Amino acid sequence: MSETRFLNVPRLPNGFRLHWDRVRSRYVLLFPEGAIGLNETAVQVLELCDGVRTVEEISDELSERFDGADVHDDVEELLLSLANRGMIVDADA
């Protein structure tokens, strides 16, 4: 994928938050209409979506965590998919 143009500095929108669900022993993304379960990789991506880091910086951080793996396309795809559902917004917008 090419450089992200529509999502530069991702953050969770107001009313959305990561939450540890003790009953299911997993993280979920809570939002006004409900919740979705997240895998560990998605949790790591969303934890870095602080409205300060760019998609590139998030990808670089995760690449370091995963021994230099090229994760940019996967990170970008996840974030754009969530953005299309209104679950991620651009802090720069």
Secondary structure, 3 states (H helix, E strand, C coil): CCCCCCCCCEECCCCCEEEEECCCCEEEEEECCEEEECCHHHHHHHHCCECCCCHHHHHHHHHHHCCCCCCHHHHHHHHHHHHHCCCCEECCC
